Amino acid sequence: MGCGNWGVATKWAWSKNCRAARTKSFCPSFHFSNVGRYVIGGASLPSVAAALGSDVLLPCRLIPEMNTEEMEIRWFKPMYRPYVHLYINGKDDYTAQMPQFANRTELLKENITRGIFPLIIRNVTAQDSGEYHCFVESSDWHGITTVQLQVTDWSVMLKGHLCAWRYVCASEILSNNYLSNHFQLFYAVFLTVRFTVSSTTSVVAALGSDVVLPCHLTPEMNAEKMEIRWFKPMYQPYVHLYINGKDDYTAQMPQFANRTELLKENITRGIFPLKIRNVTAQDSGEYYCFVESTEHHGMAAVQLQVTAVGSLPVITSNTFTSNDTAFCGSCGWLPEPSLIWTDTQGNRVIPSMGNVYKDEKSFYCIFSIIFLPNASNITCTVSNSINQSKYDSRSWWAPLPLQG
């Protein structure tokens, strides 16, 4: 027996009773969950159409991208078990597969490390039509999405129409009296304008400055009626949300309160960068720009690197013991800095120990200790590879004479 309303995969989770009895049927009762690990995205279209006897691809993926090799991926219709296809413990499992799908399914794993795992069904039959559920479960989270498959016998529906390339005569076919509603839906879907969401790979910003994270649609199109969601690292709470034609701060991450703005000057052209004011060390990381229309959705990622120049390195030396040593340390750097020692001639001096750590404000501190070389001075240099900034400190001393 089929189930009722599934709800949205990102907001709902199973009850314990249903999970315990899931081998018998799959009609779970749902409850609201605040666990926002990832979002499961299905088809970019509301349904997928396939010609009788052809092969079809049912899309499913995670947002944001992540490795799903160790997760359970289960495709089923209409019951949880027997299933259409099961991937578990790193391999396919056909033990309880529905007989009608025997030797006809394949989970495509080329991009499974990115959280992309569509299902291919070969030689589709009329009985394959229906609602398919893509269920994904990790050790601490699970979610589900749904896609509708409509299998159509083109030879019956075309009724003698000769089209070498069926999209060329789409307008003629759509007006034909013999066509069913499903066939019209298929062409309406394929004639819908789709888009790609794009950004840059990374953006660098100085601590305390304002930064703009780019995001746009290709080809250009009006995005005023679309949902535009910026998030890191979870779908919700978000960094910034634009929905129903306006900004929504209801579930915004507290650290971004009163600091974000979606720039809408060119939103009618599909350009909508996010501005973050007065960036902090905690703002560094990967941001996702997720865009959804009524027929399609897409996402792009951009890395924000906040930079800061730390304090002038301080050198202290101990020349009053048999093991003369020097210490150099500096704090307040973003991103992680490096430290090198050089002697009078500019030769590198290998440290005896050193460490890099983050302080309570997420800034990097670095220190290093060396045994003093036989030279009149030593230089400690701390540098940052991102903004090419560096500080040098130099210390002079007179080595103690050897005791006779």
C-alpha positions as CSV (number, residue, x, y, z in Angstrom):
1,M,0.0,0.0,0.0
2,G,1.4,3.4,-0.9
3,C,2.2,6.1,1.6
4,G,0.8,9.5,2.2
5,N,2.5,12.8,2.1
6,W,6.3,12.4,2.5
7,G,7.0,16.0,3.5
8,V,10.3,17.8,2.8
9,A,13.4,15.7,3.2
10,T,15.4,18.4,4.9
11,K,12.8,19.0,7.6
12,W,11.5,15.6,8.6
13,A,12.8,12.4,10.1
14,W,11.3,9.1,11.0
15,S,9.8,8.0,14.2
16,K,11.6,5.2,16.1
17,N,8.6,2.9,15.8
18,C,8.5,3.1,12.0
19,R,12.3,2.6,11.7
20,A,12.0,-0.5,13.8
21,A,9.3,-1.9,11.5
22,R,10.6,-0.6,8.2
23,T,11.2,-4.1,6.7
24,K,7.4,-4.6,6.4
25,S,6.3,-1.4,4.8
26,F,7.2,2.2,4.5
27,C,4.5,4.6,5.7
28,P,6.5,6.6,8.3
29,S,5.1,9.1,10.7
30,F,7.2,12.2,10.6
31,H,8.4,14.7,13.2
32,F,10.2,17.9,12.9
33,S,14.0,17.6,13.2
34,N,16.5,20.4,13.7
35,V,19.4,18.1,12.5
36,G,20.6,19.9,9.4
37,R,23.4,17.7,8.1
38,Y,22.6,17.8,4.4
39,V,19.9,18.2,1.8
40,I,18.9,15.5,-0.6
41,G,18.2,16.8,-4.1
42,G,16.3,14.8,-6.7
43,A,15.3,15.5,-10.2
44,S,15.8,19.0,-11.5
45,L,12.4,18.6,-13.1
46,P,9.1,17.6,-11.4
47,S,9.1,14.3,-13.3
48,V,11.2,12.2,-15.7
49,A,9.8,10.8,-18.9
50,A,11.1,7.8,-20.8
51,A,10.2,6.0,-24.0
52,L,9.1,2.4,-23.6
53,G,12.1,0.1,-24.0
54,S,14.7,2.9,-23.4
55,D,17.1,3.4,-20.5
56,V,16.3,6.2,-18.0
57,L,18.3,8.0,-15.4
58,L,16.7,9.0,-12.1
59,P,18.9,11.7,-10.5
60,C,19.7,12.0,-6.7
61,R,22.4,13.9,-4.9
62,L,23.4,15.5,-1.6
63,I,23.6,19.3,-1.0
64,P,26.3,20.3,-0.1
65,E,28.5,17.9,-1.9
66,M,30.1,15.2,0.3
67,N,31.4,11.6,0.1
68,T,28.6,9.0,0.3
69,E,30.7,5.9,-0.3
70,E,30.0,4.8,3.3
71,M,26.3,5.7,3.4
72,E,23.2,3.6,2.6
73,I,21.5,4.6,-0.6
74,R,18.2,2.9,-1.2
75,W,15.9,3.4,-4.2
76,F,12.4,2.0,-3.7
77,K,8.7,2.0,-4.9
78,P,6.3,1.9,-3.2
79,M,7.6,0.0,-0.2
80,Y,10.9,0.2,1.6
81,R,11.5,-3.5,1.0
82,P,11.6,-5.2,-1.4
83,Y,13.5,-2.3,-3.1
84,V,14.4,-1.2,-6.5
85,H,18.1,-0.9,-5.8
86,L,20.2,-0.9,-2.6
87,Y,23.8,0.2,-2.0
88,I,25.0,-0.6,1.5
89,N,28.4,-1.2,3.2
90,G,30.2,0.1,0.1
91,K,28.6,-2.3,-2.4
92,D,25.3,-3.1,-4.2
93,D,23.0,-5.6,-2.5
94,Y,20.4,-7.4,-4.7
95,T,19.2,-9.8,-1.9
96,A,15.7,-8.3,-1.6
97,Q,15.4,-6.5,-5.0
98,M,12.0,-6.4,-6.6
99,P,11.9,-9.2,-9.2
100,Q,10.7,-6.8,-12.0
101,F,14.0,-4.9,-11.7
102,A,16.4,-7.9,-11.8
103,N,19.4,-7.2,-14.0
104,R,18.0,-3.8,-15.0
105,T,19.3,-1.3,-12.4
106,E,22.7,0.3,-11.8
107,L,23.7,2.9,-9.3
108,L,26.1,5.2,-11.1
109,K,29.1,5.8,-8.8
110,E,31.4,7.9,-10.9
111,N,30.7,10.9,-8.7
112,I,29.6,9.2,-5.4
113,T,32.5,10.9,-3.6
114,R,30.8,14.2,-4.4
115,G,27.4,13.0,-3.2
116,I,26.0,12.3,-6.7
117,F,24.5,8.8,-7.3
118,P,21.8,8.6,-10.0
119,L,20.0,5.3,-10.7
120,I,19.8,4.0,-14.2
121,I,17.0,1.6,-15.2
122,R,17.4,-0.2,-18.4
123,N,14.7,-1.3,-20.9
124,V,11.9,0.4,-19.1
125,T,8.4,-1.1,-19.1
126,A,5.0,0.4,-18.6
127,Q,5.0,-1.1,-15.1
128,D,8.0,0.9,-14.2
129,S,6.0,4.1,-14.2
130,G,5.3,5.6,-10.8
131,E,6.9,7.4,-7.9
132,Y,10.4,6.5,-6.9
133,H,12.0,7.4,-3.5
134,C,15.7,8.0,-3.0
135,F,16.6,7.4,0.6
136,V,20.1,8.1,2.0
137,E,21.3,7.3,5.5
138,S,24.6,8.0,7.3
139,S,25.6,7.1,10.8
140,D,23.9,10.2,12.2
141,W,21.4,11.5,9.7
142,H,19.0,10.4,6.9
143,G,16.8,12.0,4.3
144,I,14.6,11.3,1.3
145,T,13.5,12.8,-2.0
146,T,11.0,11.7,-4.6
147,V,10.9,11.6,-8.4
148,Q,8.1,10.6,-10.8
149,L,8.8,8.4,-13.7
150,Q,6.4,8.3,-16.7
151,V,7.0,5.6,-19.3
152,T,5.3,6.3,-22.6
153,D,4.9,4.3,-25.8
154,W,5.9,6.8,-28.5
155,S,4.9,4.6,-31.4
156,V,1.3,4.6,-30.3
157,M,1.2,8.3,-29.4
158,L,2.8,9.7,-32.5
159,K,0.2,8.0,-34.7
160,G,2.2,8.1,-37.9
161,H,4.0,11.4,-37.4
162,L,7.4,11.2,-38.9
163,C,10.0,13.2,-37.0
164,A,13.7,12.4,-37.4
165,W,14.4,14.5,-34.3
166,R,11.4,14.6,-32.0
167,Y,12.2,18.1,-30.5
168,V,12.2,19.7,-34.0
169,C,8.5,19.0,-34.4
170,A,7.5,19.6,-30.8
171,S,5.0,22.3,-31.7
172,E,3.3,20.1,-34.2
173,I,3.2,17.1,-31.8
174,L,1.8,19.3,-28.9
175,S,-1.1,20.3,-31.1
176,N,-2.0,16.7,-32.1
177,N,-5.3,15.4,-30.8
178,Y,-4.0,12.0,-30.1
179,L,-1.6,13.1,-27.4
180,S,-2.2,12.4,-23.7
181,N,-1.7,14.8,-20.9
182,H,1.5,13.0,-19.9
183,F,3.0,13.5,-23.3
184,Q,2.2,17.2,-23.2
185,L,3.7,17.4,-19.7
186,F,6.9,15.8,-21.1
187,Y,7.3,18.4,-23.8
188,A,6.4,21.2,-21.5
189,V,9.1,20.1,-19.2
190,F,11.8,19.7,-21.8
191,L,11.0,23.1,-23.3
192,T,11.4,24.8,-19.9
193,V,14.5,27.1,-19.7
194,R,17.0,25.6,-17.3
195,F,20.0,27.3,-15.7
196,T,23.4,26.8,-14.2
197,V,24.5,28.5,-11.0
198,S,28.0,29.9,-11.1
199,S,30.5,31.6,-8.8
200,T,34.2,32.0,-8.4
201,T,36.5,29.4,-6.7
202,S,37.7,31.6,-3.9
203,V,37.5,35.2,-2.5
204,V,40.1,36.8,-0.1
205,A,39.1,39.6,2.3
206,A,41.0,41.4,5.0
207,L,39.8,41.2,8.6
208,G,37.2,43.8,9.3
209,S,36.5,44.7,5.6
210,D,33.4,44.1,3.6
211,V,33.4,41.3,1.0
212,V,31.1,40.4,-1.9
213,L,30.6,36.7,-2.8
214,P,29.6,36.4,-6.4
215,C,26.7,34.3,-7.7
216,H,24.8,34.4,-11.1
217,L,22.8,32.3,-13.5
218,T,23.8,31.2,-16.9
219,P,22.1,32.0,-19.2
220,E,20.9,35.4,-17.9
221,M,17.3,35.3,-16.6
222,N,15.1,37.1,-14.1
223,A,15.6,35.6,-10.6
224,E,13.2,37.8,-8.7
225,K,10.7,35.0,-8.2
226,M,13.3,32.3,-7.3
227,E,14.5,31.2,-4.0
228,I,18.2,32.3,-3.4
229,R,19.8,30.7,-0.3
230,W,23.3,31.3,0.9
231,F,24.4,28.8,3.6
232,K,27.5,27.4,5.4
233,P,27.9,24.6,6.3
234,M,24.2,23.6,6.8
235,Y,21.1,24.3,4.7
236,Q,19.5,25.8,7.8
237,P,20.2,28.0,9.7
238,Y,21.4,29.9,6.7
239,V,23.7,32.9,6.0
240,H,21.1,34.7,4.0
241,L,17.7,33.8,2.4
242,Y,15.7,35.5,-0.4
243,I,12.3,33.9,-0.9
244,N,8.9,35.1,-2.2
245,G,10.5,38.3,-3.5
246,K,12.0,39.4,-0.2
247,D,14.7,38.8,2.3
248,D,13.9,36.4,5.2
249,Y,16.0,36.5,8.3
250,T,13.9,34.1,10.4
251,A,16.4,31.3,10.6
252,Q,19.6,33.3,9.9
253,M,22.8,32.2,11.6
254,P,23.3,34.6,14.6
255,Q,26.9,35.4,13.6
256,F,25.6,37.1,10.4
257,A,22.9,39.2,12.0
258,N,22.8,42.7,10.5
259,R,25.9,41.9,8.4
260,T,24.5,40.4,5.1
261,E,22.9,41.9,2.1
262,L,21.8,40.3,-1.1
263,L,22.6,42.8,-3.9
264,K,19.6,43.0,-6.2
265,E,20.6,45.7,-8.7
266,N,20.9,43.1,-11.4
267,I,18.7,40.3,-10.1
268,T,16.5,40.6,-13.2
269,R,19.6,39.5,-15.2
270,G,20.2,36.6,-12.8
271,I,23.1,38.3,-10.9
272,F,22.7,38.4,-7.1
273,P,26.0,38.5,-5.1
274,L,26.0,38.4,-1.3
275,K,27.7,41.2,0.7
276,I,29.1,40.4,4.1
277,R,30.1,43.4,6.2
278,N,32.9,43.6,8.8
279,V,34.2,40.1,8.2
280,T,35.5,38.1,11.1
281,A,37.9,35.2,11.5
282,Q,34.9,32.9,12.0
283,D,33.5,33.9,8.5
284,S,36.3,32.0,6.7
285,G,35.1,28.8,5.0
286,E,33.0,27.4,2.1
287,Y,29.7,29.1,1.2
288,Y,27.0,27.6,-1.0
289,C,24.7,29.7,-3.3
290,F,21.6,27.6,-3.9
291,V,19.0,28.8,-6.4
292,E,15.6,27.2,-7.0
293,S,12.8,28.0,-9.4
294,T,9.5,26.1,-9.8
295,E,11.0,23.8,-12.4
296,H,14.8,23.7,-11.7
297,H,17.5,24.2,-9.1
298,G,21.2,24.5,-8.9
299,M,24.1,25.4,-6.6
300,A,27.6,26.8,-6.7
301,A,30.3,27.0,-4.0
302,V,32.8,29.7,-3.2
303,Q,35.6,29.7,-0.6
304,L,36.1,32.8,1.6
305,Q,39.5,33.3,3.1
306,V,39.7,36.0,5.7
307,T,43.3,37.3,6.2
308,A,45.0,39.1,9.1
309,V,48.6,40.1,9.8
310,G,49.7,39.1,13.2
311,S,52.0,40.7,15.7
312,L,55.7,41.4,15.3
313,P,57.6,38.2,16.2
314,V,59.4,38.3,19.5
315,I,62.7,36.6,20.0
316,T,64.0,35.6,23.4
317,S,67.3,33.8,24.0
318,N,68.8,31.8,26.7
319,T,72.6,31.8,26.6
320,F,73.3,31.0,30.2
321,T,73.2,27.2,29.9
322,S,75.2,24.6,28.1
323,N,72.3,24.4,25.5
324,D,71.9,27.9,24.2
325,T,68.4,28.3,22.7
326,A,66.3,31.0,21.1
327,F,62.5,31.2,21.1
328,C,60.3,33.1,18.5
329,G,56.6,33.6,18.6
330,S,53.8,35.6,17.0
331,C,49.9,35.6,17.2
332,G,46.9,37.1,15.4
333,W,47.5,35.6,11.9
334,L,45.0,34.5,9.3
335,P,45.3,32.1,7.6
336,E,47.9,29.8,9.2
337,P,51.4,31.4,8.9
338,S,54.8,29.9,8.5
339,L,58.0,30.6,10.5
340,I,61.6,30.2,9.4
341,W,65.0,30.9,11.1
342,T,68.1,32.1,9.2
343,D,71.6,32.8,10.4
344,T,74.0,35.7,9.5
345,Q,74.7,34.3,6.0
346,G,71.0,33.7,5.3
347,N,71.1,30.0,5.8
348,R,68.1,28.2,7.1
349,V,68.3,27.0,10.7
350,I,66.3,23.8,11.5
351,P,64.2,24.3,14.7
352,S,64.3,21.8,17.5
353,M,60.6,22.2,18.1
354,G,57.6,24.3,17.1
355,N,53.8,24.5,17.0
356,V,50.9,26.3,15.4
357,Y,47.5,26.6,17.1
358,K,44.3,28.6,17.1
359,D,43.4,30.9,19.9
360,E,39.9,31.5,21.4
361,K,39.2,34.0,18.7
362,S,40.1,31.7,15.8
363,F,43.4,33.5,15.0
364,Y,46.6,31.5,14.5
365,C,49.6,31.6,16.8
366,I,53.0,30.1,15.9
367,F,56.2,29.6,17.9
368,S,59.5,27.9,17.3
369,I,62.7,27.0,19.3
370,I,66.2,26.5,18.0
371,F,69.6,25.7,19.3
372,L,71.7,28.8,18.7
373,P,74.1,28.4,15.8
374,N,77.7,29.7,15.9
375,A,76.8,33.1,14.5
376,S,76.6,36.7,15.7
377,N,72.9,37.1,14.9
378,I,69.7,35.2,14.0
379,T,66.6,36.2,12.2
380,C,63.0,34.9,12.7
381,T,60.5,35.5,9.9
382,V,56.8,34.9,10.1
383,S,54.8,35.1,6.9
384,N,51.4,34.6,5.3
385,S,51.2,33.0,1.9
386,I,47.8,34.5,1.0
387,N,48.5,38.2,1.2
388,Q,52.3,37.9,1.0
389,S,52.7,39.8,4.3
390,K,55.6,39.0,6.6
391,Y,57.4,40.2,9.7
392,D,61.1,39.8,10.5
393,S,62.7,40.0,13.9
394,R,66.5,39.9,14.4
395,S,68.5,39.2,17.6
396,W,72.2,39.8,18.2
397,W,74.3,38.2,20.8
398,A,77.9,37.4,21.6
399,P,78.5,33.6,22.1
400,L,79.9,32.8,25.5
401,P,83.6,31.9,25.4
402,L,84.5,28.3,26.0
403,Q,85.6,27.6,29.6
404,G,89.2,26.3,29.9
